[in-house]
Amino acid sequence: MYDQVTLKLNVDPLILSALKEDITSEDVSTNSVMPHPQAGEVDLICKEDGIICGLQVFERTFTLLDENTKVEFYVKDGDEVKKGQLMAKVYGDIRTLLCGERTALNYLQRMSGIATYTHSVASLLKGTKTKLLDTRKTTPNNRIFEKYAVRIGGGNNHRYNLSDGVLLKDNHIGAAGGVKKAITMAKEYAPFVRKIEVEVENLDMVKEAVEAGADIIMLDNMSHEDMKTAMELICGKAEVEVSGNVTKENIARLTDLGVDYISSGALTHSAPIMDISLKNLHAV
C-alpha cells in the first residue's frame, strides 16, 4: 500500500492524468442518462482466478472524482481470488461510478495481471536462494503501479529508475571503451553508497568485471554452460544476476546455477491483464 506522501505526490497526479485522458470535457453518455445526482452502488466482480492487486488505486480513482465515494472491500492486495468472487461494493453518486469505472478497472486489471504472472514465475524459484527481479521495461507513467504489483506477486524490484543505481550495460561499456574502464569511471563518479553492476556477455568480460571489482555481475543472454563457468570465475567475489528473455516457460533451466538474482522484463511487459468487472449498478 502507498503511504500518504507517495499517494499525494506521485500517485494522484498520474491517476488524475488518466482521468483527464478519458474525460476531456464531460462524460456525454452519463450526463445523457443521469442529469441529476443519484446515490447508487455497484459490485466489483472477479472474472478469473488470480492475485488481486491495486485496490488502493482503484478506490483512489473514484475518491479523486468525488471524496464522498466509499468502497467496501472483501479482499486485500495479494489475496488469491476466484472467478465469480465478489471483491467489493462501491457506493456513491451514480455519475461518479460511471465516469470513473473504466480508469479504475484499467489500473486494477493491469496491476492484478502483473501480480498474477509474477506469482506464477516466483513459485518456480521456491526452494532456491535466487530472488526474482523486475526491470525498467514498464509502461510509461505506470512504473509506480507496475513495480508495486511485482512486489505483491512475490517478486522484487530492481532499480526504480536511472537515478537509483549504477548499471553499466553494453552501450555504456562501448562508450567508456571497455568493462574495466567503465567500472573504474563509475567508481570515481558515483557516490560510495552506490553498488556498481555491470552487464557481461561472454567469459572474457566476466574476468574483466571480477578483476575491476564490480559489486554485481549480470550474465546477459549467455549459454547455460558459460554461465556455469562464469559462476566458477566469480566465485563469490560479486553478486550474480542472470537476465535475457527470461519467462515463466524457461526460468526453470536457470535454477541450478545458484545465482543471487534472475531478472525478467516479462513480468511487466508481457503479463496479461486479469479480467475484472463492475456489475449490477443500481440506485439506492
Residue frames as qw, qx, qy, qz and C-alpha x, y, z in Angstrom:
[[0.000, 0.888, 0.459, 0.000, 0.00, 0.00, 0.00],
 [0.382, 0.514, -0.035, 0.768, 1.23, 3.52, -0.79],
 [0.305, -0.457, -0.472, 0.689, 1.81, 5.88, 2.14],
 [0.149, 0.871, 0.409, -0.228, 0.00, 9.21, 2.12],
 [0.118, -0.738, 0.307, 0.589, 3.02, 11.22, 0.93],
 [0.248, -0.112, 0.811, 0.517, 3.67, 8.89, -2.01],
 [0.258, 0.586, 0.768, 0.024, -0.03, 8.81, -2.78],
 [0.108, 0.901, 0.249, -0.338, -0.44, 12.58, -2.92],
 [0.094, -0.749, 0.396, 0.523, 2.85, 13.46, -4.62],
 [0.064, -0.363, 0.817, 0.444, 3.40, 10.60, -7.05],
 [0.199, 0.272, 0.937, 0.091, 0.24, 8.55, -7.47],
 [0.244, 0.701, 0.492, -0.455, -2.60, 11.11, -7.50],
 [0.177, 0.648, -0.288, -0.682, -1.17, 13.17, -10.41],
 [0.006, 0.166, -0.891, -0.423, -0.95, 10.03, -12.56],
 [0.166, 0.455, 0.866, -0.126, -4.50, 8.95, -11.77],
 [0.206, 0.740, 0.238, -0.594, -5.76, 12.46, -12.48],
 [0.096, 0.488, -0.575, -0.649, -3.90, 12.46, -15.79],
 [0.061, 0.108, 0.964, 0.235, -5.57, 9.16, -16.70],
 [0.177, 0.632, 0.671, -0.345, -8.98, 10.55, -15.78],
 [0.165, 0.704, -0.094, -0.684, -8.32, 13.66, -17.87],
 [0.017, -0.229, 0.817, 0.529, -7.42, 11.42, -20.80],
 [0.036, 0.346, 0.932, 0.099, -10.84, 9.75, -20.50],
 [0.008, 0.837, 0.531, -0.134, -12.87, 12.90, -19.76],
 [0.420, 0.176, 0.132, 0.880, -11.68, 15.88, -21.78],
 [0.188, -0.299, -0.042, -0.934, -14.80, 17.97, -21.19],
 [0.647, -0.149, 0.355, -0.658, -17.66, 15.80, -19.98],
 [0.212, 0.027, 0.975, 0.058, -18.95, 12.22, -19.91],
 [0.404, 0.051, -0.323, -0.854, -21.63, 12.62, -22.56],
 [0.500, -0.171, -0.819, -0.222, -23.11, 9.14, -22.07],
 [0.302, -0.317, -0.736, 0.517, -23.51, 9.51, -18.32],
 [0.092, 0.245, 0.191, -0.946, -24.87, 13.05, -18.47],
 [0.391, -0.062, -0.571, -0.719, -27.44, 11.87, -21.03],
 [0.602, -0.314, -0.708, -0.191, -28.99, 9.25, -18.76],
 [0.559, -0.531, -0.491, 0.405, -28.18, 10.73, -15.33],
 [0.184, 0.705, 0.074, 0.681, -28.64, 14.52, -15.40],
 [0.413, -0.742, 0.164, -0.502, -29.02, 14.78, -11.62],
 [0.015, -0.435, 0.832, -0.345, -27.25, 13.33, -8.57],
 [0.881, -0.174, -0.169, -0.406, -28.41, 9.86, -7.55],
 [0.398, -0.531, 0.729, -0.170, -26.92, 7.61, -4.89],
 [0.902, 0.230, -0.259, -0.256, -26.07, 4.12, -6.12],
 [0.559, -0.519, 0.646, 0.038, -23.92, 1.06, -5.64],
 [0.760, 0.487, -0.379, -0.203, -22.08, -1.38, -7.89],
 [0.903, -0.327, 0.271, 0.054, -20.33, -4.74, -7.38],
 [0.163, 0.723, -0.651, -0.166, -16.67, -5.44, -8.12],
 [0.956, 0.024, 0.236, -0.172, -16.58, -8.96, -9.56],
 [0.236, -0.528, 0.753, 0.315, -13.57, -11.15, -10.36],
 [0.813, 0.398, -0.062, -0.421, -14.00, -12.95, -13.68],
 [0.832, 0.304, -0.448, 0.118, -10.98, -15.25, -13.48],
 [0.816, -0.502, -0.110, 0.264, -8.66, -16.76, -10.86],
 [0.528, 0.579, -0.186, 0.593, -5.59, -14.74, -9.88],
 [0.478, -0.337, -0.390, 0.711, -3.82, -12.46, -7.42],
 [0.039, 0.915, 0.360, 0.177, -5.64, -9.21, -6.77],
 [0.515, -0.267, -0.056, 0.812, -3.57, -6.02, -6.71],
 [0.123, 0.244, 0.253, 0.928, -4.27, -2.28, -6.98],
 [0.226, -0.678, -0.699, 0.000, -7.28, -1.93, -4.71],
 [0.267, -0.628, -0.209, 0.700, -5.99, 1.34, -3.21],
 [0.088, -0.172, 0.431, 0.881, -5.53, 2.81, -6.71],
 [0.115, -0.444, -0.801, -0.385, -8.97, 1.55, -7.73],
 [0.250, -0.741, -0.557, 0.280, -10.56, 3.31, -4.75],
 [0.267, -0.500, 0.021, 0.824, -8.50, 6.47, -5.20],
 [0.114, 0.182, 0.608, 0.764, -9.72, 6.85, -8.78],
 [0.213, -0.674, -0.653, -0.273, -13.27, 7.27, -7.51],
 [0.402, -0.736, -0.348, 0.420, -12.46, 9.43, -4.46],
 [0.308, -0.219, 0.214, 0.901, -10.45, 11.86, -6.61],
 [0.077, -0.396, -0.590, -0.700, -13.63, 12.38, -8.63],
 [0.517, -0.612, -0.154, -0.579, -15.81, 12.60, -5.51],
 [0.099, 0.381, -0.759, 0.518, -14.41, 12.31, -1.98],
 [0.639, -0.143, 0.374, -0.656, -17.80, 11.05, -0.77],
 [0.812, 0.200, -0.484, -0.257, -17.44, 7.80, -2.72],
 [0.556, -0.488, 0.620, -0.261, -16.99, 4.77, -0.44],
 [0.670, 0.285, -0.659, -0.187, -15.61, 1.32, -1.21],
 [0.749, -0.403, 0.427, -0.308, -16.27, -1.72, 0.97],
 [0.437, 0.490, -0.744, -0.122, -13.56, -4.31, 0.25],
 [0.929, -0.245, 0.139, -0.242, -13.87, -8.02, 0.99],
 [0.912, 0.120, -0.018, 0.392, -10.30, -8.80, -0.14],
 [0.256, -0.884, 0.225, 0.321, -6.87, -7.17, 0.17],
 [0.470, 0.738, -0.468, -0.124, -3.89, -6.82, -2.16],
 [0.037, 0.466, -0.880, 0.083, -2.07, -10.13, -2.51],
 [0.660, 0.041, 0.621, -0.420, -5.12, -12.31, -1.91],
 [0.052, 0.007, 0.895, 0.444, -5.82, -15.22, -4.24],
 [0.517, 0.292, 0.253, -0.764, -9.24, -14.61, -5.77],
 [0.371, 0.150, 0.900, 0.172, -11.53, -16.88, -7.75],
 [0.110, -0.184, -0.582, -0.784, -13.73, -16.48, -10.80],
 [0.391, -0.578, -0.603, -0.387, -17.13, -15.09, -9.82],
 [0.473, -0.391, -0.533, 0.583, -15.96, -13.78, -6.44],
 [0.079, -0.930, -0.224, -0.279, -17.48, -10.56, -5.10],
 [0.638, 0.084, -0.283, 0.711, -14.44, -8.48, -4.11],
 [0.122, -0.208, -0.282, 0.929, -16.00, -5.14, -3.16],
 [0.120, 0.789, 0.593, 0.106, -19.01, -2.85, -3.34],
 [0.271, 0.055, 0.031, 0.961, -18.65, 0.77, -4.40],
 [0.041, -0.775, -0.607, 0.174, -21.12, 3.37, -3.09],
 [0.199, -0.363, 0.049, 0.909, -21.55, 6.89, -4.40],
 [0.449, 0.597, 0.028, -0.664, -23.17, 9.20, -6.91],
 [0.820, 0.309, 0.475, 0.080, -24.01, 7.04, -9.91],
 [0.463, 0.881, -0.092, 0.030, -22.47, 9.69, -12.18],
 [0.184, -0.770, 0.611, -0.020, -19.13, 9.28, -10.39],
 [0.730, -0.132, 0.671, -0.007, -19.33, 5.49, -10.57],
 [0.754, 0.576, 0.309, 0.058, -19.93, 5.63, -14.31],
 [0.272, 0.929, -0.246, 0.040, -17.27, 8.27, -15.02],
 [0.229, -0.718, 0.653, -0.072, -14.54, 6.51, -13.06],
 [0.940, -0.014, 0.296, -0.171, -15.36, 2.89, -13.96],
 [0.850, 0.494, -0.104, 0.152, -13.05, 2.36, -16.92],
 [0.218, 0.752, -0.483, 0.392, -9.99, 4.13, -15.47],
 [0.574, -0.507, 0.526, -0.369, -10.33, 2.39, -12.10],
 [0.958, 0.068, 0.265, -0.088, -10.68, -1.02, -13.76],
 [0.669, 0.667, -0.275, 0.182, -7.78, -0.38, -16.13],
 [0.058, -0.686, 0.618, -0.379, -5.44, 0.10, -13.17],
 [0.716, -0.289, 0.531, -0.348, -6.85, -2.86, -11.24],
 [0.945, 0.303, 0.094, -0.080, -6.80, -5.25, -14.20],
 [0.548, 0.693, -0.398, 0.246, -3.26, -4.31, -15.21],
 [0.167, -0.628, 0.637, -0.415, -1.81, -4.46, -11.71],
 [0.819, -0.157, 0.454, -0.314, -3.60, -7.72, -10.89],
 [0.886, 0.452, -0.100, -0.018, -2.36, -9.24, -14.14],
 [0.344, 0.682, -0.554, 0.332, 1.23, -8.40, -13.28],
 [0.450, -0.468, 0.618, -0.444, 0.86, -9.70, -9.72],
 [0.929, 0.072, 0.251, -0.262, -0.70, -12.92, -11.01],
 [0.795, 0.534, -0.260, 0.125, 2.01, -13.54, -13.61],
 [0.088, 0.682, -0.602, 0.406, 4.79, -12.66, -11.16],
 [0.695, -0.337, 0.494, -0.400, 3.32, -15.06, -8.60],
 [0.966, 0.226, 0.078, -0.100, 3.38, -17.88, -11.15],
 [0.608, 0.621, -0.395, 0.298, 7.04, -17.18, -12.04],
 [0.184, -0.648, 0.565, -0.477, 8.21, -16.68, -8.44],
 [0.880, -0.222, 0.282, -0.310, 6.69, -20.02, -7.45],
 [0.908, 0.363, -0.176, 0.116, 9.18, -21.71, -9.80],
 [0.342, 0.610, -0.504, 0.507, 12.08, -20.36, -7.71],
 [0.699, -0.583, 0.180, -0.373, 10.81, -21.68, -4.38],
 [0.955, -0.231, 0.116, 0.149, 13.43, -23.70, -2.56],
 [0.690, 0.352, -0.026, 0.632, 16.31, -21.76, -4.12],
 [0.378, -0.538, -0.202, 0.726, 18.24, -18.73, -2.85],
 [0.248, 0.179, 0.427, 0.851, 17.55, -16.86, -6.09],
 [0.163, 0.585, 0.420, -0.675, 15.41, -13.72, -5.98],
 [0.388, 0.562, 0.609, 0.403, 13.16, -12.75, -8.89],
 [0.140, -0.477, -0.048, 0.866, 13.61, -9.16, -10.12],
 [0.472, 0.792, 0.382, -0.064, 11.70, -6.89, -12.46],
 [0.527, 0.089, 0.247, 0.808, 13.29, -4.40, -14.89],
 [0.073, 0.460, 0.087, -0.880, 12.67, -0.88, -16.21],
 [0.087, -0.114, -0.751, -0.644, 10.65, -2.34, -19.13],
 [0.093, 0.500, 0.711, -0.485, 7.47, -0.77, -17.83],
 [0.207, 0.746, 0.532, 0.344, 4.62, 1.19, -19.42],
 [0.235, 0.299, -0.105, 0.919, 5.50, 4.92, -19.48],
 [0.317, -0.381, 0.154, -0.855, 3.99, 6.74, -16.49],
 [0.852, -0.304, -0.192, -0.382, 2.88, 3.45, -14.94],
 [0.533, 0.329, -0.697, 0.349, 6.11, 2.25, -13.32],
 [0.213, -0.313, 0.585, -0.717, 4.99, 3.13, -9.79],
 [0.816, -0.026, 0.151, -0.557, 1.96, 0.87, -10.27],
 [0.873, 0.292, -0.376, -0.109, 3.66, -1.95, -12.13],
 [0.373, 0.398, -0.717, 0.435, 6.65, -2.32, -9.81],
 [0.463, -0.249, 0.515, -0.676, 4.30, -2.35, -6.81],
 [0.898, 0.102, -0.050, -0.426, 2.35, -5.15, -8.50],
 [0.661, 0.381, -0.629, 0.148, 5.55, -7.17, -8.90],
 [0.016, -0.336, 0.723, -0.603, 6.15, -6.99, -5.14],
 [0.695, -0.071, 0.308, -0.646, 2.58, -8.01, -4.38],
 [0.894, 0.257, -0.261, -0.257, 3.05, -11.01, -6.68],
 [0.901, -0.370, 0.171, 0.150, 6.11, -12.18, -4.77],
 [0.719, 0.450, -0.019, 0.529, 8.85, -10.62, -6.88],
 [0.469, -0.615, -0.086, 0.628, 11.42, -7.97, -6.02],
 [0.335, 0.938, 0.078, -0.052, 12.21, -4.60, -7.54],
 [0.690, 0.153, 0.064, 0.704, 15.42, -3.89, -9.41],
 [0.186, -0.218, -0.095, 0.953, 16.41, -0.20, -9.53],
 [0.287, 0.695, 0.541, -0.378, 13.41, 2.10, -9.90],
 [0.476, 0.875, 0.092, 0.001, 14.97, 4.49, -12.41],
 [0.691, 0.518, -0.187, 0.468, 18.27, 5.78, -13.79],
 [0.083, -0.745, 0.345, -0.565, 18.95, 7.81, -10.64],
 [0.832, -0.451, 0.097, -0.307, 18.52, 4.78, -8.41],
 [0.799, -0.366, 0.436, 0.196, 21.69, 2.83, -9.14],
 [0.126, 0.664, -0.598, -0.430, 24.63, 2.20, -11.46],
 [0.826, 0.161, 0.540, 0.010, 24.07, -0.45, -14.13],
 [0.034, 0.624, -0.536, -0.568, 26.67, -0.44, -16.88],
 [0.826, 0.354, 0.415, -0.143, 25.15, -2.09, -19.96],
 [0.762, 0.197, 0.387, 0.480, 26.69, -2.86, -23.34],
 [0.335, 0.806, 0.189, 0.451, 26.37, 0.67, -24.69],
 [0.380, -0.910, 0.163, -0.024, 27.82, 2.22, -21.51],
 [0.775, -0.330, 0.403, 0.357, 30.77, -0.16, -21.84],
 [0.632, 0.485, 0.355, 0.489, 31.14, 0.75, -25.50],
 [0.051, 0.955, 0.069, 0.283, 31.04, 4.46, -24.68],
 [0.524, -0.802, 0.278, 0.063, 33.66, 4.07, -21.95],
 [0.409, 0.679, -0.605, -0.066, 35.97, 1.87, -24.01],
 [0.536, 0.150, -0.822, 0.122, 35.72, -1.41, -22.13],
 [0.679, -0.544, -0.487, -0.077, 34.48, -3.14, -18.99],
 [0.628, -0.286, -0.324, 0.647, 37.40, -2.19, -16.74],
 [0.160, 0.185, 0.056, 0.968, 37.35, 1.43, -17.90],
 [0.406, -0.532, -0.402, -0.625, 33.59, 1.72, -17.36],
 [0.704, -0.533, -0.450, 0.130, 33.77, 0.28, -13.82],
 [0.529, -0.136, -0.204, 0.813, 36.73, 2.50, -12.89],
 [0.018, -0.309, -0.172, -0.935, 34.95, 5.61, -14.14],
 [0.548, -0.571, -0.458, -0.404, 31.73, 4.66, -12.32],
 [0.691, -0.431, -0.421, 0.399, 33.59, 4.17, -9.05],
 [0.359, -0.009, -0.080, 0.930, 35.21, 7.58, -9.41],
 [0.181, -0.312, -0.258, -0.896, 31.92, 9.33, -10.19],
 [0.592, -0.491, -0.524, -0.366, 29.15, 7.56, -8.31],
 [0.443, -0.664, 0.347, -0.492, 28.59, 8.11, -4.56],
 [0.098, 0.367, -0.908, 0.178, 30.35, 5.47, -2.45],
 [0.536, 0.042, 0.655, -0.531, 26.99, 4.16, -1.23],
 [0.765, 0.425, -0.107, -0.472, 26.09, 3.01, -4.77],
 [0.736, -0.130, 0.637, 0.188, 26.86, -0.53, -5.85],
 [0.259, 0.564, -0.514, -0.592, 28.33, -0.94, -9.32],
 [0.773, 0.191, 0.599, -0.086, 26.59, -3.51, -11.52],
 [0.136, 0.535, -0.576, -0.603, 27.94, -4.42, -14.94],
 [0.874, 0.318, 0.214, -0.300, 26.34, -6.41, -17.76],
 [0.161, -0.508, 0.774, 0.344, 28.58, -9.01, -19.43],
 [0.806, 0.368, -0.073, -0.457, 28.00, -11.18, -22.48],
 [0.849, 0.311, -0.416, 0.096, 30.98, -13.56, -22.51],
 [0.845, -0.409, -0.193, 0.285, 33.60, -15.10, -20.21],
 [0.525, 0.246, -0.089, 0.810, 36.32, -12.57, -21.09],
 [0.190, -0.625, -0.060, -0.755, 34.01, -9.79, -19.90],
 [0.783, -0.564, -0.242, -0.100, 33.28, -11.78, -16.73],
 [0.779, -0.121, -0.190, 0.585, 37.00, -12.00, -15.92],
 [0.254, 0.404, -0.008, 0.879, 37.45, -8.28, -16.57],
 [0.447, -0.664, -0.185, -0.571, 34.47, -7.38, -14.36],
 [0.837, -0.466, -0.239, 0.157, 35.79, -9.51, -11.48],
 [0.662, 0.035, -0.112, 0.740, 39.28, -8.00, -11.75],
 [0.060, 0.487, 0.070, 0.868, 37.85, -4.45, -11.84],
 [0.068, -0.112, -0.701, 0.701, 35.89, -5.07, -8.63],
 [0.426, -0.299, -0.394, -0.758, 32.25, -4.94, -9.81],
 [0.384, -0.156, 0.639, -0.647, 29.77, -5.41, -6.98],
 [0.725, 0.294, 0.538, -0.314, 27.18, -7.21, -9.14],
 [0.021, -0.300, 0.741, 0.600, 27.80, -9.01, -12.42],
 [0.708, 0.366, 0.290, -0.530, 24.86, -9.54, -14.76],
 [0.325, -0.107, 0.852, 0.397, 25.17, -12.52, -17.09],
 [0.503, 0.509, 0.112, -0.690, 23.17, -11.45, -20.12],
 [0.819, 0.470, -0.080, -0.319, 21.98, -13.92, -22.76],
 [0.031, 0.573, -0.818, -0.039, 24.81, -16.36, -22.10],
 [0.722, 0.023, -0.652, -0.232, 24.67, -20.11, -22.67],
 [0.815, -0.541, -0.027, -0.204, 23.97, -22.35, -19.70],
 [0.893, 0.003, -0.139, 0.428, 27.46, -23.83, -19.94],
 [0.359, 0.493, -0.155, 0.777, 29.11, -20.40, -19.98],
 [0.441, -0.697, 0.035, -0.564, 27.01, -19.25, -17.02],
 [0.917, -0.379, -0.098, 0.079, 28.21, -22.25, -15.01],
 [0.721, 0.186, -0.118, 0.657, 31.81, -21.37, -15.87],
 [0.017, 0.676, -0.036, 0.736, 31.13, -17.73, -15.01],
 [0.697, -0.662, -0.056, -0.271, 29.93, -18.74, -11.53],
 [0.896, -0.186, -0.074, 0.397, 33.26, -20.53, -11.00],
 [0.476, 0.421, -0.035, 0.771, 35.21, -17.48, -12.19],
 [0.255, -0.720, -0.010, -0.645, 33.25, -15.09, -9.97],
 [0.639, -0.086, -0.680, 0.350, 33.49, -17.48, -7.00],
 [0.435, -0.712, -0.489, 0.257, 31.68, -15.20, -4.55],
 [0.397, -0.125, -0.006, 0.909, 33.68, -12.07, -5.41],
 [0.251, 0.019, -0.121, -0.960, 30.48, -10.37, -6.63],
 [0.567, 0.310, 0.606, -0.464, 26.75, -10.96, -6.56],
 [0.107, -0.047, 0.794, 0.597, 25.40, -12.52, -9.74],
 [0.545, 0.449, 0.317, -0.632, 22.30, -11.67, -11.75],
 [0.326, 0.104, 0.819, 0.461, 21.07, -13.54, -14.83],
 [0.409, 0.588, 0.207, -0.666, 18.98, -11.82, -17.49],
 [0.104, 0.320, -0.688, -0.643, 17.92, -12.20, -21.09],
 [0.583, -0.016, -0.520, -0.624, 14.45, -13.13, -22.32],
 [0.044, -0.009, -0.925, 0.378, 13.50, -14.87, -19.07],
 [0.577, -0.207, -0.240, -0.753, 9.87, -16.02, -18.95],
 [0.744, -0.242, 0.434, -0.448, 7.70, -18.44, -17.00],
 [0.943, 0.288, -0.070, -0.151, 8.31, -21.02, -19.71],
 [0.760, 0.437, -0.363, 0.316, 12.11, -21.06, -19.46],
 [0.216, -0.790, 0.391, -0.419, 13.12, -19.87, -15.98],
 [0.923, -0.330, 0.172, -0.102, 13.37, -23.42, -14.61],
 [0.862, 0.357, -0.133, 0.333, 16.53, -24.00, -16.66],
 [0.219, 0.706, -0.326, 0.590, 18.34, -21.39, -14.55],
 [0.674, -0.662, 0.043, -0.325, 17.55, -22.68, -11.07],
 [0.946, -0.165, -0.076, 0.268, 20.60, -24.97, -10.83],
 [0.499, 0.620, -0.173, 0.581, 23.08, -22.11, -11.26],
 [0.581, -0.509, -0.412, 0.484, 22.81, -20.79, -7.71],
 [0.243, 0.408, 0.064, 0.877, 22.76, -17.14, -8.79],
 [0.054, -0.251, -0.524, 0.812, 21.59, -14.37, -6.48],
 [0.386, 0.518, 0.232, -0.727, 19.08, -12.81, -8.86],
 [0.321, 0.279, 0.752, 0.503, 17.17, -13.53, -12.04],
 [0.200, 0.449, 0.122, -0.862, 15.60, -10.50, -13.76],
 [0.288, 0.371, 0.828, 0.307, 12.68, -10.71, -16.15],
 [0.135, 0.110, -0.139, -0.975, 11.23, -7.90, -18.22],
 [0.314, -0.276, -0.794, -0.441, 8.30, -10.18, -18.99],
 [0.179, -0.416, -0.735, 0.504, 6.90, -9.57, -15.50],
 [0.114, 0.595, 0.245, -0.757, 5.77, -6.13, -16.62],
 [0.240, 0.413, -0.415, -0.775, 5.86, -6.07, -20.42],
 [0.363, 0.059, -0.825, -0.429, 4.19, -9.40, -21.13],
 [0.110, 0.206, 0.857, -0.459, 1.77, -10.07, -18.26],
 [0.161, -0.460, -0.657, -0.575, -1.85, -10.33, -19.49],
 [0.333, -0.335, 0.223, -0.853, -4.50, -8.33, -17.68],
 [0.024, 0.203, 0.938, -0.282, -6.78, -10.04, -15.18],
 [0.219, -0.429, -0.572, -0.664, -10.45, -9.90, -16.17],
 [0.118, -0.366, -0.644, 0.661, -12.41, -7.85, -13.60],
 [0.061, -0.505, -0.520, -0.686, -15.75, -6.06, -13.93],
 [0.190, 0.115, 0.456, -0.862, -18.07, -3.63, -12.20],
 [0.242, -0.280, -0.817, -0.442, -21.56, -5.13, -12.42],
 [0.303, -0.596, -0.740, 0.064, -25.11, -4.71, -11.09],
 [0.104, 0.040, -0.150, 0.982, -25.13, -0.91, -10.83],
 [0.229, -0.644, -0.672, -0.286, -28.37, 0.33, -9.30],
 [0.150, -0.606, 0.116, -0.772, -29.81, 3.25, -7.37],
 [0.446, -0.282, -0.756, 0.388, -30.14, 3.08, -3.57]]
